[in-house]
Amino acid sequence: MKHFIYSEAYYADIGDHVFPIIKYRAIYDVLTRPQDGIAAVPASRFVSPEAASDAQLSLVHTREYLDDLDQCRRTERTAYSELPITSEIIRMSKLVCGGTLLAARLASESGWAVHLSGGFHHAFADKAEGFCYLNDLAVAAKAVQQEKLAERVAILDCDLHQGNGTAHIFRDDPTVFTFSIHQRDLYPVKQESDQDIHLPVRVTDEIYLDHLRTAIPAILDAFRPELVLYQAGADPYENDQLGSLSLSIAGLQARDFFIYEACQQRGIPVATTLGGGYAYNTDDTVQIHVNTCRAAMKTFDEAAK
């Protein structure tokens, strides 16, 4: 069974940038070789996606904005991406949308899947923001609903930054529940999710996990989603360049296990995107993301035995 989604085309030249785009290849490389006595993930568990179609992107994004992207135009709609706008980057963005949709489909079939990219949650329906041109989480949610794989979708966003684009896109949609736990006094300008937890600086593992222990079971039991899209950012990490939370690598892995176990115990499929991560040492970001992948595999594979 395929459970991991990855493509070599997730690399695009974004220039000298705080976003470590090399991390995708590094995550794949670490997963596919033995590490500290942990067996390699076999290549048979990986699959490459196809780019999302125009019709799928149009479920979320406006035609005017998509035209700007297709023509690589610098306009008021694309200017706040904080990235170059090139055909290579736009192709990569469409491929990432296809990858998150594929993860959602595979999770619906077998209970779980992890996309080794994705989580571009700052993109709005009609504009780019914060390293994000296309909102793959929103595209996947709308597409699986259209394909009748799930009627109710919960997006559980544990990135350092609020999923402002996602919250705004689904602000009037009762079929998609948006949850975000993030640093309060930090980019972006906040939108209203269905449930937000605005954290002060220096929040530690135990405080963070206590918030999740209260919020996540209540959401899953009340909303009863048929699919969870889990945005597992690495950037709440204590040594991240862009934030001031104080989670350890072990604490972030505990977060992942908690989310997965809460979903698995309720029989809710979960598709994961890896989201942000900007540690001073990129190896730390890679390890956090690898741990997210391994936590999914351990949780769901052991439950299936």
ChimeraX commands (.cxc) that place a marker at each C-alpha (Angstrom):
marker #1 position 0.00,0.00,0.00 radius 0.5
marker #1 position 1.24,3.48,-0.88 radius 0.5
marker #1 position 1.33,5.83,2.10 radius 0.5
marker #1 position 3.97,8.47,1.32 radius 0.5
marker #1 position 3.77,11.06,-1.46 radius 0.5
marker #1 position 6.94,12.61,-2.83 radius 0.5
marker #1 position 8.37,14.03,-6.05 radius 0.5
marker #1 position 11.83,15.18,-7.04 radius 0.5
marker #1 position 10.02,18.09,-8.69 radius 0.5
marker #1 position 9.26,19.54,-5.25 radius 0.5
marker #1 position 12.56,21.33,-5.63 radius 0.5
marker #1 position 12.38,24.71,-7.37 radius 0.5
marker #1 position 14.91,27.52,-7.43 radius 0.5
marker #1 position 13.59,30.14,-4.98 radius 0.5
marker #1 position 16.93,31.89,-4.58 radius 0.5
marker #1 position 18.57,32.76,-1.27 radius 0.5
marker #1 position 15.63,32.26,1.08 radius 0.5
marker #1 position 14.77,31.37,4.68 radius 0.5
marker #1 position 12.50,28.60,3.35 radius 0.5
marker #1 position 14.73,25.48,3.15 radius 0.5
marker #1 position 13.26,23.96,0.02 radius 0.5
marker #1 position 16.02,21.33,0.00 radius 0.5
marker #1 position 14.30,19.77,3.00 radius 0.5
marker #1 position 11.90,17.73,0.88 radius 0.5
marker #1 position 14.67,15.75,-0.78 radius 0.5
marker #1 position 16.47,15.44,2.55 radius 0.5
marker #1 position 13.36,14.01,4.27 radius 0.5
marker #1 position 12.98,11.42,1.52 radius 0.5
marker #1 position 16.67,10.50,1.74 radius 0.5
marker #1 position 16.53,10.00,5.52 radius 0.5
marker #1 position 13.33,7.96,5.37 radius 0.5
marker #1 position 14.66,5.62,2.68 radius 0.5
marker #1 position 17.83,4.62,4.52 radius 0.5
marker #1 position 18.27,2.94,7.92 radius 0.5
marker #1 position 18.61,5.47,10.74 radius 0.5
marker #1 position 19.73,4.75,14.30 radius 0.5
marker #1 position 18.51,1.18,14.15 radius 0.5
marker #1 position 15.22,2.13,12.45 radius 0.5
marker #1 position 14.55,0.28,9.21 radius 0.5
marker #1 position 14.32,2.21,5.95 radius 0.5
marker #1 position 10.89,2.89,4.49 radius 0.5
marker #1 position 10.77,0.78,1.31 radius 0.5
marker #1 position 10.41,2.54,-2.02 radius 0.5
marker #1 position 7.23,0.54,-2.60 radius 0.5
marker #1 position 5.42,2.74,-0.04 radius 0.5
marker #1 position 6.08,5.96,-1.99 radius 0.5
marker #1 position 4.10,7.36,-4.89 radius 0.5
marker #1 position 4.56,10.46,-7.05 radius 0.5
marker #1 position 1.59,12.78,-7.63 radius 0.5
marker #1 position 0.25,14.51,-10.69 radius 0.5
marker #1 position -0.33,18.25,-10.68 radius 0.5
marker #1 position -3.77,19.44,-9.65 radius 0.5
marker #1 position -5.92,20.30,-12.64 radius 0.5
marker #1 position -7.30,23.75,-13.43 radius 0.5
marker #1 position -10.75,22.47,-12.51 radius 0.5
marker #1 position -9.51,21.31,-9.10 radius 0.5
marker #1 position -7.66,24.56,-8.42 radius 0.5
marker #1 position -10.78,26.49,-9.42 radius 0.5
marker #1 position -12.73,24.84,-6.61 radius 0.5
marker #1 position -10.83,27.25,-4.35 radius 0.5
marker #1 position -9.00,29.92,-6.34 radius 0.5
marker #1 position -10.44,32.67,-8.55 radius 0.5
marker #1 position -9.94,32.63,-12.30 radius 0.5
marker #1 position -8.23,36.04,-12.29 radius 0.5
marker #1 position -5.69,34.87,-9.73 radius 0.5
marker #1 position -4.98,31.59,-11.51 radius 0.5
marker #1 position -4.44,33.53,-14.74 radius 0.5
marker #1 position -1.86,35.70,-12.94 radius 0.5
marker #1 position -0.05,32.57,-11.83 radius 0.5
marker #1 position -0.17,30.91,-15.24 radius 0.5
marker #1 position 1.31,34.04,-16.82 radius 0.5
marker #1 position 3.78,34.57,-13.95 radius 0.5
marker #1 position 2.52,38.11,-13.52 radius 0.5
marker #1 position 3.60,40.27,-10.61 radius 0.5
marker #1 position 0.30,41.87,-9.58 radius 0.5
marker #1 position -1.41,42.94,-6.37 radius 0.5
marker #1 position -2.67,39.36,-6.18 radius 0.5
marker #1 position 0.76,37.71,-6.38 radius 0.5
marker #1 position 3.02,40.35,-4.84 radius 0.5
marker #1 position 2.83,39.19,-1.22 radius 0.5
marker #1 position 4.09,35.66,-1.81 radius 0.5
marker #1 position 7.60,36.62,-0.66 radius 0.5
marker #1 position 8.82,34.28,-3.41 radius 0.5
marker #1 position 9.90,34.80,-7.00 radius 0.5
marker #1 position 7.16,34.09,-9.53 radius 0.5
marker #1 position 8.51,31.71,-12.18 radius 0.5
marker #1 position 7.01,28.92,-14.23 radius 0.5
marker #1 position 9.11,26.38,-12.27 radius 0.5
marker #1 position 7.73,27.57,-8.93 radius 0.5
marker #1 position 4.14,27.66,-10.18 radius 0.5
marker #1 position 4.48,24.13,-11.61 radius 0.5
marker #1 position 5.81,22.98,-8.25 radius 0.5
marker #1 position 2.90,24.65,-6.45 radius 0.5
marker #1 position 0.35,22.86,-8.65 radius 0.5
marker #1 position 2.18,19.57,-8.11 radius 0.5
marker #1 position 2.06,20.09,-4.34 radius 0.5
marker #1 position -1.72,20.60,-4.57 radius 0.5
marker #1 position -1.94,17.32,-6.44 radius 0.5
marker #1 position 0.20,15.67,-3.77 radius 0.5
marker #1 position -2.04,16.74,-0.91 radius 0.5
marker #1 position -5.11,15.64,-2.82 radius 0.5
marker #1 position -3.46,12.26,-3.48 radius 0.5
marker #1 position -2.66,11.97,0.24 radius 0.5
marker #1 position -6.32,12.63,1.04 radius 0.5
marker #1 position -7.45,9.98,-1.43 radius 0.5
marker #1 position -4.99,7.39,-0.12 radius 0.5
marker #1 position -5.94,8.15,3.47 radius 0.5
marker #1 position -9.60,7.68,2.58 radius 0.5
marker #1 position -8.72,4.23,1.19 radius 0.5
marker #1 position -6.34,2.93,3.84 radius 0.5
marker #1 position -6.62,5.17,6.90 radius 0.5
marker #1 position -3.55,7.38,6.55 radius 0.5
marker #1 position -1.04,9.00,4.22 radius 0.5
marker #1 position 1.75,11.55,4.60 radius 0.5
marker #1 position 2.65,14.10,1.97 radius 0.5
marker #1 position 6.35,15.00,2.19 radius 0.5
marker #1 position 5.44,18.56,1.21 radius 0.5
marker #1 position 2.29,20.67,1.38 radius 0.5
marker #1 position 0.61,22.81,3.96 radius 0.5
marker #1 position 0.71,26.13,2.06 radius 0.5
marker #1 position -2.00,27.51,4.29 radius 0.5
marker #1 position -1.44,31.26,3.83 radius 0.5
marker #1 position -2.74,31.35,0.25 radius 0.5
marker #1 position -6.20,32.92,-0.07 radius 0.5
marker #1 position -8.71,32.25,-2.82 radius 0.5
marker #1 position -7.61,35.37,-4.70 radius 0.5
marker #1 position -4.08,36.14,-3.54 radius 0.5
marker #1 position -0.72,34.79,-2.45 radius 0.5
marker #1 position 0.78,35.30,0.97 radius 0.5
marker #1 position 3.65,34.08,3.11 radius 0.5
marker #1 position 5.56,31.72,0.75 radius 0.5
marker #1 position 2.23,30.31,-0.49 radius 0.5
marker #1 position 0.80,30.64,-3.99 radius 0.5
marker #1 position -1.83,27.88,-3.87 radius 0.5
marker #1 position -3.65,26.51,-0.83 radius 0.5
marker #1 position -3.21,22.77,-1.22 radius 0.5
marker #1 position -5.14,22.00,1.99 radius 0.5
marker #1 position -8.20,23.86,0.73 radius 0.5
marker #1 position -7.94,22.33,-2.76 radius 0.5
marker #1 position -7.73,18.83,-1.28 radius 0.5
marker #1 position -10.68,19.42,1.05 radius 0.5
marker #1 position -12.93,20.70,-1.73 radius 0.5
marker #1 position -11.82,18.03,-4.21 radius 0.5
marker #1 position -12.46,15.08,-1.87 radius 0.5
marker #1 position -15.90,16.52,-1.17 radius 0.5
marker #1 position -16.56,16.80,-4.89 radius 0.5
marker #1 position -15.36,13.21,-5.35 radius 0.5
marker #1 position -17.69,12.16,-2.49 radius 0.5
marker #1 position -14.84,10.65,-0.49 radius 0.5
marker #1 position -15.80,12.78,2.52 radius 0.5
marker #1 position -18.59,15.19,3.31 radius 0.5
marker #1 position -17.13,16.65,6.53 radius 0.5
marker #1 position -13.43,17.52,6.60 radius 0.5
marker #1 position -11.47,18.83,9.60 radius 0.5
marker #1 position -8.23,20.73,9.02 radius 0.5
marker #1 position -6.08,20.49,12.15 radius 0.5
marker #1 position -3.29,23.04,11.77 radius 0.5
marker #1 position -0.40,22.79,14.23 radius 0.5
marker #1 position 2.02,25.04,12.36 radius 0.5
marker #1 position 3.74,27.93,14.17 radius 0.5
marker #1 position 1.72,30.38,12.06 radius 0.5
marker #1 position -2.06,30.54,11.84 radius 0.5
marker #1 position -3.58,29.01,8.72 radius 0.5
marker #1 position -5.10,32.36,7.81 radius 0.5
marker #1 position -5.79,31.60,4.15 radius 0.5
marker #1 position -7.49,28.32,5.00 radius 0.5
marker #1 position -9.58,29.94,7.73 radius 0.5
marker #1 position -10.76,32.67,5.35 radius 0.5
marker #1 position -11.56,30.30,2.50 radius 0.5
marker #1 position -13.82,28.16,4.73 radius 0.5
marker #1 position -15.20,30.95,6.92 radius 0.5
marker #1 position -18.79,30.32,5.73 radius 0.5
marker #1 position -18.53,26.59,5.03 radius 0.5
marker #1 position -20.00,24.40,7.79 radius 0.5
marker #1 position -18.70,21.23,6.11 radius 0.5
marker #1 position -15.04,22.09,6.77 radius 0.5
marker #1 position -13.86,22.67,10.34 radius 0.5
marker #1 position -10.70,24.75,10.67 radius 0.5
marker #1 position -8.56,24.50,13.81 radius 0.5
marker #1 position -5.29,26.35,14.33 radius 0.5
marker #1 position -2.89,26.40,17.29 radius 0.5
marker #1 position -0.17,28.98,16.72 radius 0.5
marker #1 position 1.94,31.75,18.18 radius 0.5
marker #1 position -0.27,34.77,18.86 radius 0.5
marker #1 position 2.08,37.75,18.40 radius 0.5
marker #1 position 3.45,36.79,15.02 radius 0.5
marker #1 position 2.67,36.87,11.31 radius 0.5
marker #1 position 0.06,36.63,9.84 radius 0.5
marker #1 position -2.80,39.04,10.43 radius 0.5
marker #1 position -5.20,36.59,11.98 radius 0.5
marker #1 position -8.41,35.37,10.38 radius 0.5
marker #1 position -11.08,33.59,12.40 radius 0.5
marker #1 position -10.85,29.81,12.30 radius 0.5
marker #1 position -13.66,27.68,13.69 radius 0.5
marker #1 position -11.34,27.26,16.67 radius 0.5
marker #1 position -8.12,29.13,17.33 radius 0.5
marker #1 position -5.63,28.71,20.15 radius 0.5
marker #1 position -3.44,31.82,20.28 radius 0.5
marker #1 position -0.29,30.95,22.23 radius 0.5
marker #1 position 2.00,33.41,24.00 radius 0.5
marker #1 position 5.75,33.15,23.51 radius 0.5
marker #1 position 7.83,30.45,25.20 radius 0.5
marker #1 position 5.06,27.91,25.47 radius 0.5
marker #1 position 6.63,24.55,26.39 radius 0.5
marker #1 position 5.83,20.96,25.43 radius 0.5
marker #1 position 3.49,20.21,28.32 radius 0.5
marker #1 position 1.40,23.38,28.00 radius 0.5
marker #1 position 1.09,22.87,24.25 radius 0.5
marker #1 position 0.13,19.22,24.61 radius 0.5
marker #1 position -2.42,20.08,27.32 radius 0.5
marker #1 position -4.15,22.39,24.84 radius 0.5
marker #1 position -4.31,19.58,22.28 radius 0.5
marker #1 position -5.57,17.04,24.81 radius 0.5
marker #1 position -8.51,19.34,25.52 radius 0.5
marker #1 position -9.25,20.59,22.01 radius 0.5
marker #1 position -8.68,17.72,19.59 radius 0.5
marker #1 position -10.92,14.99,21.08 radius 0.5
marker #1 position -13.71,17.54,21.52 radius 0.5
marker #1 position -13.47,18.60,17.85 radius 0.5
marker #1 position -13.38,15.04,16.56 radius 0.5
marker #1 position -16.30,13.92,18.74 radius 0.5
marker #1 position -18.51,16.95,18.06 radius 0.5
marker #1 position -17.80,17.59,14.37 radius 0.5
marker #1 position -17.28,13.90,13.44 radius 0.5
marker #1 position -15.14,14.47,10.35 radius 0.5
marker #1 position -14.89,11.81,7.71 radius 0.5
marker #1 position -11.35,12.98,6.90 radius 0.5
marker #1 position -8.71,14.92,8.82 radius 0.5
marker #1 position -6.10,17.00,7.05 radius 0.5
marker #1 position -3.28,17.40,9.57 radius 0.5
marker #1 position -0.86,20.27,9.07 radius 0.5
marker #1 position 2.18,19.18,11.10 radius 0.5
marker #1 position 4.48,22.17,11.03 radius 0.5
marker #1 position 8.03,21.79,12.34 radius 0.5
marker #1 position 8.25,25.48,13.23 radius 0.5
marker #1 position 6.88,25.48,16.80 radius 0.5
marker #1 position 10.39,24.13,17.54 radius 0.5
marker #1 position 12.41,26.01,20.16 radius 0.5
marker #1 position 15.25,26.72,17.72 radius 0.5
marker #1 position 13.17,27.93,14.80 radius 0.5
marker #1 position 14.27,31.20,13.19 radius 0.5
marker #1 position 10.77,32.59,12.67 radius 0.5
marker #1 position 9.09,31.95,16.00 radius 0.5
marker #1 position 9.32,32.07,19.76 radius 0.5
marker #1 position 7.60,28.92,20.98 radius 0.5
marker #1 position 9.67,26.45,22.99 radius 0.5
marker #1 position 8.72,22.97,21.86 radius 0.5
marker #1 position 11.40,20.31,21.78 radius 0.5
marker #1 position 11.88,17.73,19.04 radius 0.5
marker #1 position 10.48,15.11,21.43 radius 0.5
marker #1 position 7.50,17.34,22.24 radius 0.5
marker #1 position 6.67,17.77,18.56 radius 0.5
marker #1 position 6.81,14.02,18.05 radius 0.5
marker #1 position 4.46,13.57,21.04 radius 0.5
marker #1 position 2.11,16.03,19.33 radius 0.5
marker #1 position 2.14,13.89,16.19 radius 0.5
marker #1 position 1.46,10.67,18.06 radius 0.5
marker #1 position -1.42,12.32,19.92 radius 0.5
marker #1 position -3.09,13.55,16.72 radius 0.5
marker #1 position -2.66,10.22,14.96 radius 0.5
marker #1 position -3.87,8.16,17.89 radius 0.5
marker #1 position -6.91,10.38,18.40 radius 0.5
marker #1 position -7.88,9.87,14.75 radius 0.5
marker #1 position -7.02,6.17,14.62 radius 0.5
marker #1 position -9.04,5.38,17.74 radius 0.5
marker #1 position -12.11,6.99,16.15 radius 0.5
marker #1 position -11.59,5.40,12.73 radius 0.5
marker #1 position -11.02,8.78,11.07 radius 0.5
marker #1 position -8.63,8.77,8.07 radius 0.5
marker #1 position -5.84,11.33,8.36 radius 0.5
marker #1 position -3.75,12.87,5.57 radius 0.5
marker #1 position -0.71,14.81,6.74 radius 0.5
marker #1 position 1.13,17.75,5.22 radius 0.5
marker #1 position 4.49,18.74,6.69 radius 0.5
marker #1 position 4.08,22.52,6.65 radius 0.5
marker #1 position 6.72,25.00,7.75 radius 0.5
marker #1 position 10.08,24.60,9.44 radius 0.5
marker #1 position 12.93,27.10,9.58 radius 0.5
marker #1 position 15.32,25.84,12.26 radius 0.5
marker #1 position 18.75,27.44,12.44 radius 0.5
marker #1 position 20.05,23.93,11.74 radius 0.5
marker #1 position 18.07,22.52,8.80 radius 0.5
marker #1 position 18.92,19.01,9.99 radius 0.5
marker #1 position 16.63,19.66,12.96 radius 0.5
marker #1 position 13.76,20.62,10.66 radius 0.5
marker #1 position 14.34,17.48,8.60 radius 0.5
marker #1 position 14.38,15.29,11.72 radius 0.5
marker #1 position 11.13,16.78,13.01 radius 0.5
marker #1 position 9.45,16.08,9.67 radius 0.5
marker #1 position 10.90,12.56,9.54 radius 0.5
marker #1 position 9.54,11.93,13.03 radius 0.5
marker #1 position 6.08,13.02,11.83 radius 0.5
marker #1 position 6.27,10.45,9.02 radius 0.5
marker #1 position 7.50,7.68,11.30 radius 0.5
marker #1 position 4.86,8.45,13.94 radius 0.5
marker #1 position 2.12,7.96,11.34 radius 0.5
marker #1 position 3.61,4.68,10.16 radius 0.5
marker #1 position 4.05,3.35,13.70 radius 0.5
marker #1 position 0.58,4.37,14.86 radius 0.5
marker #1 position -1.39,3.02,11.93 radius 0.5
marker #1 position 0.75,0.00,11.05 radius 0.5
marker #1 position 0.67,-1.28,14.62 radius 0.5
marker #1 position -3.08,-0.72,14.84 radius 0.5
marker #1 position -3.52,-2.82,11.68 radius 0.5
marker #1 position -1.68,-5.85,13.12 radius 0.5
marker link #1:1,2 radius 0.2
marker link #1:2,3 radius 0.2
marker link #1:3,4 radius 0.2
marker link #1:4,5 radius 0.2
marker link #1:5,6 radius 0.2
marker link #1:6,7 radius 0.2
marker link #1:7,8 radius 0.2
marker link #1:8,9 radius 0.2
marker link #1:9,10 radius 0.2
marker link #1:10,11 radius 0.2
marker link #1:11,12 radius 0.2
marker link #1:12,13 radius 0.2
marker link #1:13,14 radius 0.2
marker link #1:14,15 radius 0.2
marker link #1:15,16 radius 0.2
marker link #1:16,17 radius 0.2
marker link #1:17,18 radius 0.2
marker link #1:18,19 radius 0.2
marker link #1:19,20 radius 0.2
marker link #1:20,21 radius 0.2
marker link #1:21,22 radius 0.2
marker link #1:22,23 radius 0.2
marker link #1:23,24 radius 0.2
marker link #1:24,25 radius 0.2
marker link #1:25,26 radius 0.2
marker link #1:26,27 radius 0.2
marker link #1:27,28 radius 0.2
marker link #1:28,29 radius 0.2
marker link #1:29,30 radius 0.2
marker link #1:30,31 radius 0.2
marker link #1:31,32 radius 0.2
marker link #1:32,33 radius 0.2
marker link #1:33,34 radius 0.2
marker link #1:34,35 radius 0.2
marker link #1:35,36 radius 0.2
marker link #1:36,37 radius 0.2
marker link #1:37,38 radius 0.2
marker link #1:38,39 radius 0.2
marker link #1:39,40 radius 0.2
marker link #1:40,41 radius 0.2
marker link #1:41,42 radius 0.2
marker link #1:42,43 radius 0.2
marker link #1:43,44 radius 0.2
marker link #1:44,45 radius 0.2
marker link #1:45,46 radius 0.2
marker link #1:46,47 radius 0.2
marker link #1:47,48 radius 0.2
marker link #1:48,49 radius 0.2
marker link #1:49,50 radius 0.2
marker link #1:50,51 radius 0.2
marker link #1:51,52 radius 0.2
marker link #1:52,53 radius 0.2
marker link #1:53,54 radius 0.2
marker link #1:54,55 radius 0.2
marker link #1:55,56 radius 0.2
marker link #1:56,57 radius 0.2
marker link #1:57,58 radius 0.2
marker link #1:58,59 radius 0.2
marker link #1:59,60 radius 0.2
marker link #1:60,61 radius 0.2
marker link #1:61,62 radius 0.2
marker link #1:62,63 radius 0.2
marker link #1:63,64 radius 0.2
marker link #1:64,65 radius 0.2
marker link #1:65,66 radius 0.2
marker link #1:66,67 radius 0.2
marker link #1:67,68 radius 0.2
marker link #1:68,69 radius 0.2
marker link #1:69,70 radius 0.2
marker link #1:70,71 radius 0.2
marker link #1:71,72 radius 0.2
marker link #1:72,73 radius 0.2
marker link #1:73,74 radius 0.2
marker link #1:74,75 radius 0.2
marker link #1:75,76 radius 0.2
marker link #1:76,77 radius 0.2
marker link #1:77,78 radius 0.2
marker link #1:78,79 radius 0.2
marker link #1:79,80 radius 0.2
marker link #1:80,81 radius 0.2
marker link #1:81,82 radius 0.2
marker link #1:82,83 radius 0.2
marker link #1:83,84 radius 0.2
marker link #1:84,85 radius 0.2
marker link #1:85,86 radius 0.2
marker link #1:86,87 radius 0.2
marker link #1:87,88 radius 0.2
marker link #1:88,89 radius 0.2
marker link #1:89,90 radius 0.2
marker link #1:90,91 radius 0.2
marker link #1:91,92 radius 0.2
marker link #1:92,93 radius 0.2
marker link #1:93,94 radius 0.2
marker link #1:94,95 radius 0.2
marker link #1:95,96 radius 0.2
marker link #1:96,97 radius 0.2
marker link #1:97,98 radius 0.2
marker link #1:98,99 radius 0.2
marker link #1:99,100 radius 0.2
marker link #1:100,101 radius 0.2
marker link #1:101,102 radius 0.2
marker link #1:102,103 radius 0.2
marker link #1:103,104 radius 0.2
marker link #1:104,105 radius 0.2
marker link #1:105,106 radius 0.2
marker link #1:106,107 radius 0.2
marker link #1:107,108 radius 0.2
marker link #1:108,109 radius 0.2
marker link #1:109,110 radius 0.2
marker link #1:110,111 radius 0.2
marker link #1:111,112 radius 0.2
marker link #1:112,113 radius 0.2
marker link #1:113,114 radius 0.2
marker link #1:114,115 radius 0.2
marker link #1:115,116 radius 0.2
marker link #1:116,117 radius 0.2
marker link #1:117,118 radius 0.2
marker link #1:118,119 radius 0.2
marker link #1:119,120 radius 0.2
marker link #1:120,121 radius 0.2
marker link #1:121,122 radius 0.2
marker link #1:122,123 radius 0.2
marker link #1:123,124 radius 0.2
marker link #1:124,125 radius 0.2
marker link #1:125,126 radius 0.2
marker link #1:126,127 radius 0.2
marker link #1:127,128 radius 0.2
marker link #1:128,129 radius 0.2
marker link #1:129,130 radius 0.2
marker link #1:130,131 radius 0.2
marker link #1:131,132 radius 0.2
marker link #1:132,133 radius 0.2
marker link #1:133,134 radius 0.2
marker link #1:134,135 radius 0.2
marker link #1:135,136 radius 0.2
marker link #1:136,137 radius 0.2
marker link #1:137,138 radius 0.2
marker link #1:138,139 radius 0.2
marker link #1:139,140 radius 0.2
marker link #1:140,141 radius 0.2
marker link #1:141,142 radius 0.2
marker link #1:142,143 radius 0.2
marker link #1:143,144 radius 0.2
marker link #1:144,145 radius 0.2
marker link #1:145,146 radius 0.2
marker link #1:146,147 radius 0.2
marker link #1:147,148 radius 0.2
marker link #1:148,149 radius 0.2
marker link #1:149,150 radius 0.2
marker link #1:150,151 radius 0.2
marker link #1:151,152 radius 0.2
marker link #1:152,153 radius 0.2
marker link #1:153,154 radius 0.2
marker link #1:154,155 radius 0.2
marker link #1:155,156 radius 0.2
marker link #1:156,157 radius 0.2
marker link #1:157,158 radius 0.2
marker link #1:158,159 radius 0.2
marker link #1:159,160 radius 0.2
marker link #1:160,161 radius 0.2
marker link #1:161,162 radius 0.2
marker link #1:162,163 radius 0.2
marker link #1:163,164 radius 0.2
marker link #1:164,165 radius 0.2
marker link #1:165,166 radius 0.2
marker link #1:166,167 radius 0.2
marker link #1:167,168 radius 0.2
marker link #1:168,169 radius 0.2
marker link #1:169,170 radius 0.2
marker link #1:170,171 radius 0.2
marker link #1:171,172 radius 0.2
marker link #1:172,173 radius 0.2
marker link #1:173,174 radius 0.2
marker link #1:174,175 radius 0.2
marker link #1:175,176 radius 0.2
marker link #1:176,177 radius 0.2
marker link #1:177,178 radius 0.2
marker link #1:178,179 radius 0.2
marker link #1:179,180 radius 0.2
marker link #1:180,181 radius 0.2
marker link #1:181,182 radius 0.2
marker link #1:182,183 radius 0.2
marker link #1:183,184 radius 0.2
marker link #1:184,185 radius 0.2
marker link #1:185,186 radius 0.2
marker link #1:186,187 radius 0.2
marker link #1:187,188 radius 0.2
marker link #1:188,189 radius 0.2
marker link #1:189,190 radius 0.2
marker link #1:190,191 radius 0.2
marker link #1:191,192 radius 0.2
marker link #1:192,193 radius 0.2
marker link #1:193,194 radius 0.2
marker link #1:194,195 radius 0.2
marker link #1:195,196 radius 0.2
marker link #1:196,197 radius 0.2
marker link #1:197,198 radius 0.2
marker link #1:198,199 radius 0.2
marker link #1:199,200 radius 0.2
marker link #1:200,201 radius 0.2
marker link #1:201,202 radius 0.2
marker link #1:202,203 radius 0.2
marker link #1:203,204 radius 0.2
marker link #1:204,205 radius 0.2
marker link #1:205,206 radius 0.2
marker link #1:206,207 radius 0.2
marker link #1:207,208 radius 0.2
marker link #1:208,209 radius 0.2
marker link #1:209,210 radius 0.2
marker link #1:210,211 radius 0.2
marker link #1:211,212 radius 0.2
marker link #1:212,213 radius 0.2
marker link #1:213,214 radius 0.2
marker link #1:214,215 radius 0.2
marker link #1:215,216 radius 0.2
marker link #1:216,217 radius 0.2
marker link #1:217,218 radius 0.2
marker link #1:218,219 radius 0.2
marker link #1:219,220 radius 0.2
marker link #1:220,221 radius 0.2
marker link #1:221,222 radius 0.2
marker link #1:222,223 radius 0.2
marker link #1:223,224 radius 0.2
marker link #1:224,225 radius 0.2
marker link #1:225,226 radius 0.2
marker link #1:226,227 radius 0.2
marker link #1:227,228 radius 0.2
marker link #1:228,229 radius 0.2
marker link #1:229,230 radius 0.2
marker link #1:230,231 radius 0.2
marker link #1:231,232 radius 0.2
marker link #1:232,233 radius 0.2
marker link #1:233,234 radius 0.2
marker link #1:234,235 radius 0.2
marker link #1:235,236 radius 0.2
marker link #1:236,237 radius 0.2
marker link #1:237,238 radius 0.2
marker link #1:238,239 radius 0.2
marker link #1:239,240 radius 0.2
marker link #1:240,241 radius 0.2
marker link #1:241,242 radius 0.2
marker link #1:242,243 radius 0.2
marker link #1:243,244 radius 0.2
marker link #1:244,245 radius 0.2
marker link #1:245,246 radius 0.2
marker link #1:246,247 radius 0.2
marker link #1:247,248 radius 0.2
marker link #1:248,249 radius 0.2
marker link #1:249,250 radius 0.2
marker link #1:250,251 radius 0.2
marker link #1:251,252 radius 0.2
marker link #1:252,253 radius 0.2
marker link #1:253,254 radius 0.2
marker link #1:254,255 radius 0.2
marker link #1:255,256 radius 0.2
marker link #1:256,257 radius 0.2
marker link #1:257,258 radius 0.2
marker link #1:258,259 radius 0.2
marker link #1:259,260 radius 0.2
marker link #1:260,261 radius 0.2
marker link #1:261,262 radius 0.2
marker link #1:262,263 radius 0.2
marker link #1:263,264 radius 0.2
marker link #1:264,265 radius 0.2
marker link #1:265,266 radius 0.2
marker link #1:266,267 radius 0.2
marker link #1:267,268 radius 0.2
marker link #1:268,269 radius 0.2
marker link #1:269,270 radius 0.2
marker link #1:270,271 radius 0.2
marker link #1:271,272 radius 0.2
marker link #1:272,273 radius 0.2
marker link #1:273,274 radius 0.2
marker link #1:274,275 radius 0.2
marker link #1:275,276 radius 0.2
marker link #1:276,277 radius 0.2
marker link #1:277,278 radius 0.2
marker link #1:278,279 radius 0.2
marker link #1:279,280 radius 0.2
marker link #1:280,281 radius 0.2
marker link #1:281,282 radius 0.2
marker link #1:282,283 radius 0.2
marker link #1:283,284 radius 0.2
marker link #1:284,285 radius 0.2
marker link #1:285,286 radius 0.2
marker link #1:286,287 radius 0.2
marker link #1:287,288 radius 0.2
marker link #1:288,289 radius 0.2
marker link #1:289,290 radius 0.2
marker link #1:290,291 radius 0.2
marker link #1:291,292 radius 0.2
marker link #1:292,293 radius 0.2
marker link #1:293,294 radius 0.2
marker link #1:294,295 radius 0.2
marker link #1:295,296 radius 0.2
marker link #1:296,297 radius 0.2
marker link #1:297,298 radius 0.2
marker link #1:298,299 radius 0.2
marker link #1:299,300 radius 0.2
marker link #1:300,301 radius 0.2
marker link #1:301,302 radius 0.2
marker link #1:302,303 radius 0.2
marker link #1:303,304 radius 0.2
marker link #1:304,305 radius 0.2
view
